[in-house]
Amino acid sequence: MKKNIKRVFYALIVIFVVFFLWQRFSGKTKDAQQESIVVGKGAVMETVSDSGEIQPVSYANLSFEVPSVIEWIGANIGDEVKKGQVMIRIDRDQLGAQIHSARITVEKAIAAEELARRKWDDYKPEQKYSILKDVEQARAQLAATRSQWTKTEIVSPIDGIVTQQDGRVGEVASGTVMRVIDPSVMHIEAFMSESDVPKMHVGQEAKITFDAFDDELFRAEIEQIDPEAVQIQDVTYYRTLLKMDHVEERMRPGMSVDVDIIVAQKDDVLAIPIRFMRSDDTGDFVYISDGKEGYAKQYITRGLEGDNGNVEIVSGLQEGQEIFAIYDEDKK
């Protein structure tokens, strides 16, 4: 009895092993783990991506030529200003004294010339030249000092808003004391990798998403690619400017954006998911039905590879043909 039980047990083991080996090595059966699709037409798109910032096209960083004490401030951060509007003024007292002194110097030089001309013929040529030169220099000094008067005020060169104001009344103004931007016209500044730039050109379309606006999608196009590279942390980039279709009030300078530039696109072409494609020493291929119970290799010529996982098929397949992706490589 025990021997019969053992024989049955061993027989079951043999049957199990045979079944397992048959499943594993029985050829390209359609019981293998696989999925299939029907080849169709669609769009294949290649993009290059990077991050950037939105920046104003028109802006002005304003400063005084000579460090001086600030006397009056007429505009603060967030204020709207008009072109020509006075926004900040430095102390004019010292400059006024200098203008007064220069005016007196001119008057003295002119008086000296008038006195000399009473006996002009008694003077030597070099003396005459010196007298005339004194008058000329005095007038030049007065004109130069007067010109400084117009530089005691900062006026806005554009219509816009104040985004920076670093001056305080009583402080010495040095460096940039005000920044004015025109928020109505802004573009995107991005630094693109040197490996991506050869694929890009002015006029290419780009898709823009803001970190601040969830998944909202905006459109822009390349308006400029700088001819000279910049080094950022020892990596070569090219500054690229993109013009947006429209700028909304909620878009503020300095906001971070993600830029996807469409560098190649083909519409209405045969395309398949790249996961269906395989390669061997002969080339690229896909699996098609062999008309029986297995699969056959169909060699193909690929074209543009898209970012969405699709690849263009130039030749080797037809629209409506069924192809298979097999995930158990031992069962092909």
C-alpha positions in Angstrom: 0.0 0.0 0.0 2.8 2.4 1.0 4.6 1.6 -2.3 1.5 2.5 -4.3 1.2 5.8 -2.5 4.8 6.6 -3.2 4.4 5.7 -6.9 1.4 8.0 -7.2 3.3 10.7 -5.4 6.4 10.4 -7.7 4.1 10.3 -10.7 2.5 13.5 -9.7 5.9 15.1 -9.3 6.9 14.0 -12.8 3.7 15.3 -14.3 4.2 18.6 -12.6 7.8 19.0 -13.8 6.8 18.0 -17.4 4.0 20.6 -17.3 6.3 23.3 -16.0 9.0 22.6 -18.6 6.4 22.5 -21.4 5.0 25.9 -20.3 8.6 27.3 -20.2 10.0 25.9 -23.3 7.1 25.1 -25.6 7.9 28.0 -28.0 6.0 31.2 -28.7 2.7 30.4 -27.3 0.0 33.0 -26.9 -0.3 31.9 -23.3 2.8 33.9 -22.5 2.4 37.2 -20.6 1.7 39.8 -23.2 -0.4 42.7 -24.2 -1.3 43.8 -27.7 -2.3 47.0 -29.5 -3.5 47.8 -33.0 -1.1 50.0 -34.9 -2.6 53.4 -35.6 -1.7 57.0 -36.5 -1.0 59.8 -34.1 1.3 62.6 -33.2 4.9 62.2 -32.0 6.6 65.1 -30.3 10.1 65.7 -28.9 10.7 68.4 -26.4 13.6 69.8 -24.3 12.8 71.0 -20.8 14.3 73.3 -18.2 13.3 75.8 -15.6 13.3 79.6 -15.8 11.9 82.8 -14.4 9.5 85.5 -15.7 11.2 88.9 -16.0 10.2 92.3 -17.3 11.3 93.4 -20.8 11.5 97.0 -19.9 13.1 98.1 -16.6 15.6 100.7 -15.1 18.0 100.5 -12.2 18.4 104.0 -11.1 21.3 105.6 -9.1 23.1 108.9 -8.5 26.4 109.6 -10.2 28.0 110.9 -6.9 27.2 109.7 -3.4 25.1 112.4 -1.7 22.7 112.8 1.2 19.0 112.0 0.3 16.8 114.9 0.9 13.4 113.8 -0.4 11.7 110.6 -1.6 8.5 110.7 -3.7 7.9 107.1 -4.6 7.9 103.8 -2.7 7.8 100.1 -3.5 4.6 99.3 -5.3 3.8 102.8 -6.5 2.9 103.4 -10.1 5.1 106.1 -11.7 5.0 107.9 -15.1 7.9 108.6 -17.4 9.6 111.8 -16.3 8.2 111.7 -12.8 10.6 112.8 -10.0 11.0 110.0 -7.5 14.0 111.0 -5.3 16.2 114.0 -4.7 19.5 114.5 -2.9 20.6 117.6 -0.8 21.2 120.6 -3.1 22.6 123.0 -0.5 26.2 122.2 -1.2 25.7 122.2 -4.9 23.9 125.5 -4.7 26.9 127.0 -2.9 29.2 125.6 -5.6 27.1 127.2 -8.4 27.1 130.5 -6.6 30.9 130.3 -6.2 31.3 129.4 -9.9 29.1 132.3 -10.9 31.3 134.8 -8.9 34.4 133.3 -10.5 32.9 134.0 -14.0 32.0 137.6 -13.0 35.6 138.2 -11.8 37.1 136.7 -14.9 34.9 138.9 -17.2 35.6 142.0 -15.1 39.4 141.3 -15.4 39.0 141.0 -19.2 37.1 144.2 -19.5 39.7 146.0 -17.4 42.5 144.6 -19.5 40.9 145.6 -22.8 41.2 149.3 -21.8 44.9 148.8 -22.5 44.7 145.7 -24.7 47.5 146.8 -27.0 49.9 147.0 -24.1 49.5 143.3 -23.4 51.7 140.6 -24.9 50.0 137.9 -27.0 50.5 135.3 -24.2 49.0 137.6 -21.7 45.9 138.2 -23.8 45.6 134.4 -24.3 45.8 133.8 -20.6 43.1 136.5 -19.8 40.7 135.0 -22.4 41.4 131.5 -21.2 40.5 132.4 -17.6 37.1 133.6 -18.8 36.6 130.4 -20.9 37.5 128.1 -18.0 35.3 130.0 -15.5 32.3 129.7 -17.8 33.0 126.0 -18.4 33.2 125.4 -14.7 29.8 127.2 -14.1 28.2 125.1 -16.9 29.5 121.9 -15.4 28.3 122.8 -11.9 24.9 123.8 -13.2 24.6 120.5 -15.1 25.0 118.7 -11.8 21.8 120.4 -10.6 19.7 118.3 -13.0 21.4 115.2 -11.6 20.2 115.8 -8.0 16.9 114.3 -9.0 16.0 110.8 -10.2 13.2 110.7 -12.7 11.6 107.6 -14.1 12.6 106.9 -17.7 9.5 104.6 -18.2 5.9 104.2 -17.1 5.8 101.4 -14.6 5.9 100.4 -10.9 8.7 100.7 -8.3 10.0 97.3 -7.3 13.0 98.4 -5.3 13.6 101.4 -3.1 16.8 101.3 -1.0 17.1 105.0 0.0 16.2 106.7 3.2 16.0 110.4 3.9 19.2 111.5 5.6 21.2 108.6 4.2 24.0 108.8 1.7 22.7 107.5 -1.7 25.1 105.0 -3.3 24.6 102.3 -5.9 21.1 101.5 -7.1 18.5 103.3 -5.0 15.5 102.5 -7.1 14.3 100.0 -9.7 11.3 100.6 -12.0 9.8 97.9 -14.2 7.0 97.8 -16.8 4.9 94.9 -15.7 2.7 94.9 -18.8 5.4 93.3 -21.0 7.4 90.4 -19.6 9.3 87.5 -21.0 10.7 84.2 -19.7 14.5 83.8 -19.1 15.8 80.3 -19.1 19.3 78.8 -19.3 19.3 75.9 -21.7 21.9 73.1 -21.8 24.4 73.2 -24.6 23.2 69.7 -25.7 19.7 71.1 -26.3 20.5 74.4 -28.0 21.4 72.8 -31.4 17.8 71.6 -31.6 16.3 75.0 -30.9 15.7 78.1 -33.0 13.8 81.4 -32.8 10.1 81.0 -33.3 9.8 77.5 -31.8 6.7 76.9 -29.6 7.0 76.3 -25.9 4.6 75.2 -23.2 4.9 77.0 -19.9 3.7 76.0 -16.4 4.1 78.2 -13.3 4.9 76.7 -9.9 2.4 79.1 -8.4 -0.5 78.2 -10.7 -1.0 74.4 -10.3 -1.3 72.7 -13.6 -2.4 75.6 -15.8 -0.7 75.6 -19.2 0.5 78.7 -21.1 2.0 79.2 -24.5 5.2 81.0 -25.5 7.8 81.0 -28.2 11.5 81.5 -28.4 12.4 85.1 -29.3 16.2 85.0 -28.6 19.0 82.6 -28.0 22.2 84.3 -26.8 25.2 83.6 -29.1 27.6 83.3 -26.2 27.5 80.7 -23.5 27.6 81.3 -19.7 29.1 79.0 -17.2 27.0 78.0 -14.2 28.7 75.8 -11.7 31.1 74.7 -14.5 28.3 73.7 -16.8 27.7 75.4 -20.2 24.3 77.0 -20.8 22.8 79.5 -23.2 20.5 82.2 -22.0 17.2 81.9 -23.9 14.3 84.4 -23.9 10.7 83.3 -24.6 7.8 85.6 -25.3 4.5 84.7 -23.8 1.2 85.0 -25.7 -0.3 87.1 -23.0 0.8 88.3 -19.6 -1.7 88.3 -16.7 -1.7 90.6 -13.7 -1.1 87.7 -11.3 2.2 86.9 -13.1 5.0 88.6 -11.1 8.6 89.1 -11.9 10.8 86.3 -10.5 8.2 83.6 -10.5 9.6 80.2 -11.4 8.3 78.4 -14.5 8.9 75.1 -16.2 9.7 75.4 -19.9 9.0 72.6 -22.4 10.2 73.6 -25.9 8.8 71.6 -28.8 11.9 70.8 -31.0 10.3 68.3 -33.3 6.8 67.2 -34.1 5.1 64.9 -36.6 1.4 64.6 -36.9 -0.7 61.8 -38.4 2.1 59.2 -38.6 2.2 55.6 -37.7 3.3 55.4 -34.1 3.6 52.7 -31.4 4.5 52.7 -27.7 8.3 52.2 -27.5 7.7 49.4 -24.9 6.5 47.2 -27.8 9.8 47.5 -29.6 12.7 45.1 -29.3 16.2 45.0 -30.8 18.7 42.3 -31.8 21.8 42.2 -34.1 19.6 42.6 -37.2 17.8 45.7 -36.0 14.6 46.9 -34.4 11.5 44.6 -34.4 8.1 44.0 -32.9 6.2 40.8 -32.4 3.3 40.0 -34.6 1.1 36.9 -34.8 2.6 34.0 -36.8 -0.9 32.9 -37.8 -0.8 29.9 -35.5 -0.2 29.8 -31.8 2.9 31.9 -31.5 4.7 35.1 -32.5 7.0 36.2 -35.3 9.5 39.0 -35.5 8.6 41.9 -37.8 11.6 44.2 -38.4 10.8 47.9 -38.6 12.5 51.2 -39.3 11.9 53.7 -36.5 11.7 57.5 -36.9 11.2 60.3 -34.4 11.1 59.2 -30.8 8.6 61.2 -28.7 8.6 62.2 -25.1 5.3 60.5 -24.4 6.7 57.0 -24.9 5.7 56.7 -28.6 8.0 56.2 -31.5 7.3 56.9 -35.2 7.3 53.8 -37.5 8.7 54.7 -40.9 8.4 51.2 -42.5 7.6 47.6 -41.5 4.1 48.0 -40.2 0.7 49.0 -41.5 -2.2 50.8 -39.9 -4.6 48.3 -38.3 -1.9 45.6 -37.7 -1.8 44.0 -34.3 1.5 43.8 -32.4 2.4 42.3 -29.1 4.6 43.2 -26.2 5.8 40.0 -24.4 7.1 40.3 -20.9 8.2 36.7 -20.3 11.1 36.6 -22.6 11.6 32.8 -22.1 8.1 32.1 -23.6 8.6 33.8 -27.0 
